[in-house]
Amino acid sequence: MNNVQRYVWFHGITLILAALLTATVATAITHPPMCDVGAGEDVGCARGFETRERDGYGSFRWTDGDARVTLIASGYGAPGIVEIVMAAPRPPETPSPSITLSVATTSVAVTPSDAPRRYLLLLRPDPLAGEAFHITIRSDTWKPPNDRRNLGVLVYHAGVASSRSLALPSVQHILALLAIGLSVSLVGRNAISLIGRTTVALTVIGGCGVLWVWLPARTVPFFPFYAVLLGSVALLFAWLERREPRHVPTADLRPALLAASGGVALDALLVAGVARGEWSVPVIAAQAACVVWGMWHSIGRTLTLSGVLRIALVVRLTALTTRLLSGEIGSDPDVELFYNYGRATLELGLPVVEYPSGALIPWAILALPASRELFALALPLCNTIADLVIVLAIWSMSERRSSASGNTGLACFYALSPLLLPFWHGKYDPLPTAFLALGLMAYTYGRMVWSGAALGIGGALKWTPWLAAATLALGMLRSRSSRAPASLWAFAAGGMMAVAATSIPFALIDWDRFLAPYTLQGGRAITGESVWFLAVLITAPDHWARLPAPWGSVETGGTMMGIAIGVQGIVLASLTLSALRFPSLAWRPAALAALTPAAFLLLNRVFSPQYMVTITAALLIACTIVGQSPRHTRGIVVLLTIAQAANLLIWPNTVPWWPLPSAVLFAVALAALAWLTVMTVRKGRAAD
């Protein structure tokens, strides 16, 4: 056995012993597992409940007739006692419900009172009790007047009060700690030595043990999840690194990783509520400074795909961990809204919503388990995959454009910016943006069927990718290539099939409901977050005082509405029809197609801060395709960073003087749009 083999064996045995010791010590000194139902930390233990509420007794949630509380990693020992605090208030004319509590092999029928009461269940020994206790609560339901919900009972608290003197740790969590350590070691295998990887892995395992003791309800249920997730990520990067050329010099990732880490650490201050109100301004400014500093070292240098994807995952997985530790996962009101839309789709077929019908498909899929908690956890994971696709598309297009090979740093900008994290966490804009990026990438690679299909699906999710599809179609219509007619037919066929697959089933269910999003959006007034509200303030400053929040609507009369729609239409028509000029350039329609959705959103009378996800990705794609110099690219990055930072001061960190950051947002974002438009036209004219 040589020295390398000895080190490998030493590495593996050390991590096994560390995982075993950490789990044993944490199980011995941690309080028995509990679930504070209705608190932010119940995402790891409550399933089948309604929304969170609070009364004089504490936080609670209604069951929907069949709910479950899972108490993780109590440890193996003597028989334990499970306690649960419940109530079943009912109107006088409604009979008290019949409730069945089931834990392992124990099942008890209970008739609860209207007031909260604690129930204790002595459990028989069970071979798997050390892994988890699953408390199932089945009850009769009732439907209050003017309420869509079927309510069972109120659950406030559940926990384990064990009578053991010594507990052995959960096998599942020992393996989870070991897998987390091995995954971290595998990800860093090309960057540091084996001894260094062992040290890092031991530090991570020890950190998990500290969190186990300090915040058990917010960490312990997720250790197996992180083990699977990090293991998959490690295998993915191992596969990518084997496919990357070894002889190509690449940029040092450490500045970008350091900037990403600093940005996410500052994001944690905002998520945890440490930086509130005016204190959020310097924190967001510091985040912007981290982004600019990290990008200054990356622009003009070649970055590997695995490198930029690693940065994107570090940012998003760290942000996910921050939100789990702070109990803020699923805190965005839109998460509850999307879940309700998904469940309504499964139960009704087509609810009346203000979003395109295609958006109901991913929400319904995520809502299939009928668990708000799993939906809140799955949404940022879905958005993480979408963000990775966006990064992949930007990186691939920069590689495709030989004149812009140094612009792989633009993919790094989208990957590391923490200023988009609020919209990654609780919105769904990354998903249609990913299809927009995929469609443009497929176009640049000559895959017209896939390009049309991606843009068709993206538009069914959120309209704007259809604008890009129209621009690309006009470009192919004017192209001088002999293959242009066939490409146009393939593009159109892919788009129509995608739109038909995502729209026709809903149209057949109810035509009026299918058209509702278009009529609802068409009738909306100017909102305070839009650029047109700033124009309104010039002539009528009193509108600011009358607007309760930036996202409120403003009644301005027909003149301003006409101006807003007219200017937006003229700009969109100019960008779209520009694809008919200079037909010799295949790349030019792709750049214009990226700019068109950004222009539509920036000039729309209804603006939302989450639009910055699509705007940022679209402008980065346009910059990548046009092929800017490093100096010009840095200018675009600075403008987008300022726009993202100002955007966060409108929402979610709203400041009293929010029209000022709103003006900054639109000034710099429109400047970036105009800059890229001019560069696209100039390069097109010069090449022609």
C-alpha positions in Angstrom: 0.0 0.0 0.0 1.5 3.3 -1.1 1.2 6.7 0.7 -1.6 7.9 -1.5 -3.7 4.8 -0.6 -2.9 5.3 3.1 -4.1 8.9 2.9 -7.3 7.9 1.2 -8.0 5.2 3.8 -7.1 7.7 6.6 -9.4 10.3 5.0 -12.4 7.9 4.8 -12.0 6.4 8.3 -11.6 9.9 9.8 -14.8 11.1 8.3 -16.7 8.0 9.4 -15.5 8.4 13.0 -16.3 12.1 12.9 -19.8 11.6 11.7 -20.4 8.9 14.3 -19.0 11.0 17.1 -20.8 14.1 16.1 -24.2 12.4 15.8 -23.7 10.6 19.2 -22.8 13.8 21.1 -25.5 15.8 19.4 -28.2 13.2 20.2 -27.0 13.0 23.9 -27.1 16.7 24.6 -29.9 18.0 22.4 -33.4 18.3 23.7 -35.8 15.7 22.3 -37.3 16.7 18.9 -40.3 19.0 18.9 -42.3 20.8 16.3 -43.7 24.3 16.9 -46.6 24.1 14.5 -47.4 27.5 13.0 -43.8 28.8 13.4 -41.5 29.4 10.5 -39.5 26.3 11.4 -42.3 23.8 11.0 -41.4 23.4 7.3 -39.3 20.4 8.3 -41.9 18.6 10.4 -45.5 19.6 9.4 -47.4 18.1 6.5 -51.1 18.5 5.5 -51.8 21.7 7.3 -53.5 25.0 6.3 -51.7 28.4 6.5 -50.0 29.6 9.7 -52.0 31.6 12.2 -51.7 32.8 15.8 -54.0 33.3 18.8 -53.6 34.0 22.5 -52.1 30.6 23.2 -49.5 30.7 20.4 -48.9 29.8 16.8 -51.0 27.1 15.3 -52.3 25.6 12.0 -55.5 23.9 11.1 -55.3 20.3 9.8 -57.2 19.5 6.6 -58.6 16.2 7.9 -55.4 14.1 7.5 -52.2 15.7 8.7 -48.9 14.5 9.9 -46.1 15.8 12.2 -42.7 14.1 11.9 -40.2 14.3 14.8 -36.8 13.5 13.4 -33.8 11.8 15.1 -35.0 11.2 18.6 -32.4 8.5 19.0 -32.7 4.8 20.0 -33.5 4.2 23.7 -36.2 3.3 26.1 -39.9 3.8 25.2 -40.8 7.5 24.9 -43.7 9.8 25.4 -45.2 11.8 22.6 -47.1 15.0 23.5 -49.3 17.1 21.3 -51.3 20.2 22.0 -54.6 20.5 20.1 -58.0 22.2 20.1 -61.1 21.7 18.1 -63.2 24.9 18.3 -66.6 24.5 16.5 -69.8 26.6 16.3 -72.5 25.5 18.8 -74.5 23.8 16.1 -71.6 21.7 14.9 -70.8 18.5 16.7 -67.3 17.9 18.2 -65.1 16.0 15.8 -63.8 12.5 16.2 -60.0 12.5 16.2 -57.6 9.5 15.8 -53.9 10.0 16.8 -51.5 7.4 15.4 -47.8 7.0 16.3 -46.0 3.9 15.2 -48.0 1.0 16.5 -50.0 3.1 18.9 -53.4 4.5 17.8 -55.8 6.4 20.1 -59.2 8.0 19.6 -59.6 11.4 21.1 -62.5 13.8 21.6 -60.8 17.2 22.0 -62.2 20.3 23.7 -62.6 23.8 22.2 -59.6 25.1 24.2 -56.0 24.0 23.7 -55.2 20.8 25.7 -52.1 18.7 26.0 -52.3 15.0 25.1 -49.6 12.5 26.1 -49.1 9.1 24.4 -46.9 6.4 25.9 -45.3 4.5 23.0 -44.4 0.9 22.7 -40.8 0.0 21.7 -40.4 0.2 17.9 -37.3 -0.8 15.9 -37.4 2.4 13.8 -38.4 4.8 16.6 -34.9 6.2 16.7 -35.1 7.5 13.2 -38.4 9.4 13.4 -41.8 9.5 15.1 -44.6 10.1 12.6 -47.7 11.5 14.3 -50.8 11.1 12.1 -53.9 13.3 12.9 -57.1 12.2 11.3 -60.3 14.0 12.1 -63.7 15.1 10.8 -63.8 18.5 9.1 -66.1 21.4 8.8 -66.4 24.3 6.4 -66.8 27.8 7.9 -69.1 30.2 6.1 -67.4 32.2 3.3 -64.3 30.0 3.5 -63.1 27.5 0.9 -61.2 25.4 3.5 -62.2 22.2 5.1 -60.9 22.5 8.6 -60.1 19.7 11.0 -58.4 20.6 14.3 -55.9 23.2 15.6 -52.4 21.9 16.3 -50.1 24.1 18.3 -47.2 21.9 19.3 -45.9 18.3 19.2 -42.8 16.8 20.7 -41.0 13.8 22.3 -40.4 13.5 26.0 -38.2 10.4 26.2 -37.6 8.4 29.4 -34.3 7.1 28.1 -31.0 7.4 30.1 -28.8 6.8 27.1 -29.6 7.3 23.4 -27.9 6.0 20.3 -27.9 8.3 17.3 -30.1 7.9 14.2 -28.4 5.8 11.6 -29.9 7.9 8.8 -28.3 11.0 10.2 -24.9 9.4 10.8 -24.9 8.5 7.1 -26.2 12.0 6.2 -23.3 13.7 8.0 -20.8 11.3 6.4 -22.3 12.0 2.9 -22.1 15.7 3.5 -18.5 15.5 4.5 -17.6 13.3 1.5 -19.5 15.6 -0.9 -17.6 18.7 0.3 -14.4 16.8 0.0 -15.2 15.6 -3.5 -16.1 19.1 -4.8 -12.8 20.5 -3.7 -10.6 17.7 -4.8 -8.9 19.7 -7.6 -8.3 22.8 -5.6 -6.7 21.6 -2.3 -4.7 18.6 -1.1 -6.2 15.5 0.5 -5.2 16.7 4.0 -6.8 20.1 3.3 -10.0 18.4 2.1 -10.1 16.3 5.2 -9.8 19.4 7.3 -12.6 21.1 5.4 -14.9 18.1 5.6 -14.3 17.7 9.4 -15.1 21.4 9.8 -18.4 21.0 7.9 -19.4 17.9 9.9 -18.5 19.7 13.1 -20.5 22.7 12.0 -23.5 20.5 11.3 -23.2 19.1 14.8 -23.2 22.6 16.3 -26.3 23.5 14.3 -27.9 20.2 15.4 -27.5 21.3 19.0 -28.3 25.0 18.5 -31.2 24.9 16.0 -32.4 21.2 15.9 -35.9 21.9 14.5 -34.4 24.0 11.6 -31.5 21.8 10.7 -31.9 18.1 11.6 -34.9 17.3 9.3 -32.8 18.6 6.4 -29.5 16.7 6.8 -30.6 13.8 4.6 -31.9 16.2 2.0 -28.6 18.1 2.0 -26.7 14.8 1.8 -28.5 13.8 -1.4 -28.4 17.3 -2.8 -24.6 17.8 -2.2 -23.8 14.3 -3.3 -25.6 14.9 -6.6 -23.8 18.2 -7.1 -20.4 16.6 -6.4 -21.0 13.9 -9.0 -22.2 16.5 -11.5 -19.1 18.6 -11.1 -16.9 15.5 -11.3 -18.5 14.7 -14.6 -18.2 18.2 -15.9 -14.5 18.5 -15.0 -13.7 15.3 -16.8 -15.1 16.8 -20.0 -13.3 20.1 -19.8 -10.0 20.6 -21.7 -7.0 20.7 -19.4 -4.6 22.8 -21.6 -6.8 25.9 -21.7 -5.7 28.6 -19.1 -8.7 29.8 -17.1 -9.3 32.6 -14.6 -8.8 32.3 -10.9 -12.3 31.7 -9.3 -11.3 32.8 -5.8 -12.2 36.5 -6.2 -15.6 35.6 -7.6 -16.2 33.0 -4.8 -15.1 35.5 -2.2 -17.4 38.1 -3.6 -20.3 35.6 -3.7 -19.7 34.5 -0.1 -19.6 38.1 1.0 -22.8 38.9 -0.8 -24.7 36.0 0.6 -23.4 36.8 4.1 -24.9 40.3 3.7 -28.1 38.7 2.3 -28.3 36.8 5.6 -28.5 40.0 7.5 -31.5 41.1 5.5 -33.2 37.7 5.7 -32.7 37.4 9.5 -34.0 41.0 10.0 -30.8 42.3 11.5 -30.7 45.0 8.8 -34.1 46.7 8.7 -35.4 49.9 7.3 -32.7 52.5 6.5 -30.0 50.0 7.7 -30.8 47.9 4.6 -29.3 50.6 2.4 -25.7 50.2 3.4 -26.0 46.4 3.4 -27.4 46.4 -0.2 -24.7 48.9 -1.2 -22.1 46.6 0.2 -23.6 43.7 -1.7 -23.3 45.7 -4.9 -19.7 46.5 -4.1 -18.9 42.8 -3.7 -20.5 42.0 -7.0 -18.5 44.7 -8.9 -15.3 43.8 -7.2 -15.7 40.1 -8.0 -16.6 40.8 -11.6 -13.7 43.2 -12.1 -11.4 40.2 -11.9 -13.5 37.9 -14.1 -14.4 40.0 -17.1 -12.1 39.5 -20.1 -10.9 36.1 -18.7 -12.0 32.6 -19.6 -14.1 30.8 -17.0 -14.9 27.1 -17.1 -18.6 26.0 -17.1 -18.0 24.0 -13.9 -16.5 27.1 -12.3 -19.5 29.4 -13.0 -22.0 26.7 -12.1 -20.1 26.1 -8.8 -20.4 29.8 -8.0 -24.2 29.8 -8.8 -24.7 26.8 -6.6 -22.7 28.2 -3.7 -24.8 31.4 -3.7 -28.2 29.7 -4.0 -27.5 26.7 -1.6 -26.1 29.1 1.0 -29.1 31.4 0.6 -31.4 28.4 1.0 -29.6 27.4 4.2 -29.8 30.9 5.5 -33.6 30.9 5.0 -34.0 27.5 6.6 -32.0 28.6 9.6 -33.9 31.8 10.0 -37.3 30.2 9.6 -38.0 32.3 6.6 -38.5 29.6 3.9 -41.8 30.2 2.2 -42.3 33.6 3.9 -43.0 35.3 0.5 -46.8 35.7 0.2 -46.6 34.6 -3.5 -45.5 31.1 -2.4 -48.9 30.6 -0.7 -50.6 32.1 -3.8 -48.7 29.8 -6.2 -49.5 26.8 -4.0 -53.2 27.6 -4.0 -53.2 28.1 -7.8 -51.5 24.7 -8.1 -54.0 22.9 -5.9 -56.9 24.7 -7.6 -55.6 23.5 -11.0 -55.5 19.9 -9.7 -59.0 20.1 -8.2 -60.8 22.4 -10.6 -58.9 22.1 -13.9 -58.5 25.8 -14.6 -58.9 28.5 -11.9 -59.3 32.2 -12.7 -55.7 33.6 -12.4 -53.8 36.6 -13.7 -51.0 34.5 -15.1 -50.8 32.6 -18.4 -52.3 29.1 -18.2 -48.9 27.5 -18.8 -47.7 28.8 -15.4 -50.3 26.5 -13.7 -48.4 23.4 -14.9 -45.3 23.8 -12.8 -47.3 25.0 -9.8 -49.6 22.0 -10.1 -46.6 19.6 -10.3 -45.0 21.2 -7.2 -48.4 21.1 -5.4 -49.0 17.4 -6.1 -47.9 16.2 -2.6 -50.6 18.5 -1.1 -48.1 20.1 1.2 -47.4 23.8 1.6 -44.2 23.0 3.3 -42.8 20.9 0.5 -44.0 23.5 -2.1 -42.1 26.2 -0.2 -39.0 24.1 -0.2 -39.4 22.9 -3.8 -39.9 26.3 -5.4 -36.4 27.7 -4.7 -34.9 24.3 -5.8 -36.9 24.6 -9.1 -35.6 28.2 -9.5 -32.1 27.0 -8.7 -32.2 24.6 -11.7 -33.6 27.4 -13.8 -30.8 29.7 -12.8 -28.2 27.0 -13.6 -29.8 26.8 -17.1 -29.6 30.5 -17.5 -25.9 30.5 -16.5 -25.3 27.6 -18.9 -27.0 29.4 -21.8 -25.0 32.6 -21.3 -21.8 30.7 -21.0 -22.5 28.6 -24.0 -23.4 31.6 -26.2 -20.2 33.4 -25.1 -18.2 30.4 -26.2 -20.2 30.2 -29.5 -19.3 33.8 -30.3 -15.6 33.6 -30.9 -15.2 37.4 -30.8 -16.7 37.4 -27.3 -14.9 34.4 -25.8 -13.7 36.6 -22.9 -17.3 37.4 -22.0 -17.8 34.1 -20.1 -17.6 36.5 -17.1 -21.1 37.6 -17.9 -22.3 34.2 -16.9 -20.4 34.7 -13.7 -22.3 37.9 -13.1 -25.6 36.2 -13.1 -24.3 33.4 -11.1 -22.8 35.4 -8.2 -25.1 38.4 -7.8 -26.9 38.2 -4.5 -29.2 41.1 -5.5 -31.6 38.7 -7.3 -32.0 36.3 -4.4 -35.4 37.6 -3.1 -36.9 36.7 -6.5 -35.2 33.3 -6.7 -36.7 32.5 -3.3 -40.3 33.3 -3.6 -41.1 34.0 -7.3 -41.2 32.0 -10.5 -39.6 34.4 -13.0 -36.4 32.3 -13.3 -38.4 29.5 -15.0 -39.7 31.5 -18.0 -36.4 33.3 -18.2 -34.6 30.0 -18.4 -36.7 29.0 -21.4 -36.0 32.4 -23.0 -32.3 31.8 -22.6 -32.6 28.2 -23.9 -34.5 29.4 -26.9 -31.8 32.0 -27.8 -29.0 29.5 -27.2 -30.7 27.0 -29.4 -31.0 29.6 -32.2 -27.3 30.5 -32.0 -26.5 26.8 -32.4 -28.9 26.4 -35.4 -31.4 24.1 -33.5 -34.5 25.9 -34.8 -37.1 23.3 -33.6 -35.7 23.4 -30.1 -35.5 27.2 -30.2 -39.1 27.6 -31.2 -40.2 25.0 -28.6 -38.3 26.6 -25.8 -39.6 30.1 -26.6 -43.1 28.7 -27.0 -43.1 27.1 -23.6 -41.5 30.2 -22.0 -44.2 32.4 -23.4 -46.9 30.1 -22.1 -45.3 30.5 -18.7 -45.0 34.3 -18.8 -45.6 36.0 -22.2 -42.2 37.8 -22.8 -40.4 35.0 -24.6 -43.0 35.2 -27.3 -41.7 38.7 -28.1 -38.2 37.2 -28.7 -39.8 34.5 -30.9 -41.4 37.2 -33.2 -38.1 39.0 -33.6 -36.2 35.8 -34.5 -38.9 34.8 -37.0 -38.6 38.2 -38.8 -34.8 37.8 -38.8 -35.2 34.3 -40.5 -37.7 35.7 -42.9 -35.2 38.3 -44.1 -32.2 36.1 -44.0 -30.2 35.5 -47.2 -29.3 32.0 -46.3 -30.5 29.3 -48.6 -31.7 27.3 -45.5 -33.7 30.2 -44.1 -37.2 29.0 -45.3 -36.6 25.5 -43.8 -35.3 27.1 -40.6 -38.3 29.3 -40.3 -40.7 26.4 -40.8 -38.8 24.3 -38.2 -38.8 27.3 -35.8 -42.5 27.9 -36.3 -43.4 24.2 -36.0 -41.5 23.9 -32.7 -43.1 27.0 -31.3 -46.7 26.1 -32.3 -46.4 22.6 -30.9 -45.1 23.9 -27.6 -47.8 26.5 -27.3 -50.5 24.0 -28.3 -49.3 21.4 -25.8 -49.3 24.0 -22.9 -52.4 26.0 -23.9 -55.0 23.9 -25.8 -55.8 21.6 -22.8 -56.7 24.6 -20.7 -58.6 26.3 -23.5 -60.7 23.2 -23.9 -61.6 23.2 -20.2 -63.0 26.7 -20.1 -62.4 29.3 -22.9 -63.4 32.3 -20.7 -61.1 31.3 -17.9 -58.3 30.7 -20.4 -58.7 34.2 -21.7 -59.0 35.8 -18.2 -55.3 36.5 -17.7 -55.2 38.5 -21.0 -58.3 40.6 -20.1 -57.2 41.1 -16.5 -53.8 42.3 -17.4 -55.1 44.4 -20.3 -57.3 46.4 -17.9 -54.7 47.2 -15.3 -53.7 50.8 -14.5 -50.2 52.2 -14.1 -48.5 51.0 -10.9 -46.2 52.9 -8.6 -43.3 50.7 -9.4 -43.3 51.5 -13.1 -41.3 54.1 -15.0 -44.6 55.9 -15.9 -45.4 56.6 -12.3 -42.2 58.8 -12.2 -43.6 60.7 -15.2 -46.9 61.1 -13.3 -45.0 62.6 -10.3 -43.6 65.3 -12.5 -47.1 66.7 -13.2 -48.9 65.5 -10.1 -46.5 65.1 -7.1 -49.4 64.5 -4.7 -49.9 61.0 -6.2 -46.9 59.9 -4.1 -48.7 60.7 -0.8 -51.9 59.0 -2.0 -50.2 55.8 -3.0 -50.1 53.4 0.0 -47.3 51.2 -1.4 -45.1 51.1 -4.5 -47.1 48.2 -5.9 -50.4 50.1 -5.7 -52.2 51.3 -8.8 -52.6 54.9 -9.9 -55.6 56.3 -11.7 -54.0 58.7 -14.2 -56.7 59.1 -16.9 -56.5 58.1 -20.6 -53.8 60.5 -21.7 -51.0 59.0 -19.7 -52.1 55.5 -20.4 -52.1 56.2 -24.1 -48.6 57.7 -23.9 -47.3 54.7 -22.0 -48.8 52.2 -24.4 -47.8 54.2 -27.4 -44.1 54.6 -26.4 -43.8 51.0 -25.4 -45.4 49.9 -28.8 -43.0 52.2 -30.8 -39.9 50.9 -29.0 -40.9 47.3 -29.4 -41.8 47.7 -33.0 -38.5 49.4 -33.7 -36.5 46.6 -32.1 -38.5 43.9 -33.7 -38.5 45.4 -37.2 -34.8 46.1 -36.9 -34.4 42.3 -37.5 -35.4 42.9 -41.1 -32.3 45.1 -41.7 -28.8 43.9 -42.3 -29.9 40.3 -43.3 -26.4 39.0 -43.7 -25.8 38.6 -39.9 -27.3 35.5 -38.3 -26.4 36.7 -34.8 -28.1 40.1 -35.0 -31.7 38.9 -34.6 -30.7 36.9 -31.5 -29.3 40.1 -29.9 -32.4 42.1 -30.8 -34.6 39.2 -29.6 -32.9 39.4 -26.2 -33.4 43.2 -26.0 -37.1 43.1 -26.9 -38.4 41.4 -23.7 -36.2 43.7 -21.6 -37.6 46.8 -23.3 -41.1 45.5 -22.9 -40.7 45.0 -19.2 -38.9 48.3 -18.5 -41.5 50.3 -20.4 -44.5 48.4 -19.2 -47.1 50.3 -17.2 -47.3 47.4 -14.7 -43.8 46.8 -13.3 -42.8 44.4 -10.6 -39.3 44.1 -9.0 -39.0 40.4 -10.0 -38.9 41.5 -13.6 -35.2 42.3 -13.0 -34.5 38.6 -13.3 -35.6 38.6 -16.9 -34.2 42.0 -17.7 -30.8 41.1 -16.3 -30.6 37.8 -18.1 -31.8 39.4 -21.4 -29.3 42.2 -21.3 -26.4 39.8 -20.4 -27.4 37.6 -23.4 -27.5 40.6 -25.7 -24.1 41.8 -24.5 -22.7 38.3 -24.9 -24.0 38.0 -28.5 -22.9 41.4 -29.6 -19.4 40.8 -28.2 -18.4 43.8 -26.2 -14.8 44.7 -25.1 -13.9 44.1 -21.5 -14.1 47.9 -20.8 -17.7 48.1 -22.2 -18.7 44.9 -20.5 -17.6 46.3 -17.2 -19.8 49.3 -17.9 -22.8 47.1 -18.5 -22.1 45.1 -15.3 -21.9 48.3 -13.3 -25.2 49.6 -14.7 -27.0 46.3 -14.0 -25.5 46.1 -10.5 -26.8 49.6 -9.7 -30.2 48.7 -11.2 -30.5 45.5 -9.1 -29.4 47.3 -5.9 -32.0 50.2 -6.4 -34.6 47.6 -7.2 -34.2 46.0 -3.8 -35.0 49.3 -2.1 -38.4 49.3 -3.8 -39.1 45.7 -2.8 -38.6 43.9 -0.5 -36.6 46.4 1.5 -38.9 49.3 0.8 -37.6 52.7 2.0 -39.9 55.7 2.6 -38.2 57.6 -0.3 -38.6 54.7 -2.8 -39.3 56.9 -5.9 -35.6 57.9 -5.8 -34.2 54.4 -6.2 -37.0 53.8 -8.7 -35.7 56.7 -10.8 -32.1 55.3 -10.5 -33.3 51.8 -11.5 -35.0 53.0 -14.7 -32.3 55.5 -15.6 -29.4 53.0 -15.5 -31.4 50.0 -16.9 -32.7 52.0 -19.8 -29.2 53.4 -20.4 -27.9 49.8 -20.6 -30.7 48.9 -23.0 -30.0 51.9 -25.2 -26.2 51.2 -25.1 -26.6 47.6 -26.2 -29.2 48.6 -28.9 -26.8 51.1 -30.4 -23.9 48.7 -30.3 -26.0 46.0 -32.0 -27.1 48.4 -34.8 -23.6 49.8 -35.3 -21.9 46.4 -35.5 -24.6 45.2 -37.9 -24.2 48.2 -40.2 -20.4 47.8 -40.1 -20.5 44.1 -40.9 -23.0 44.6 -43.7 
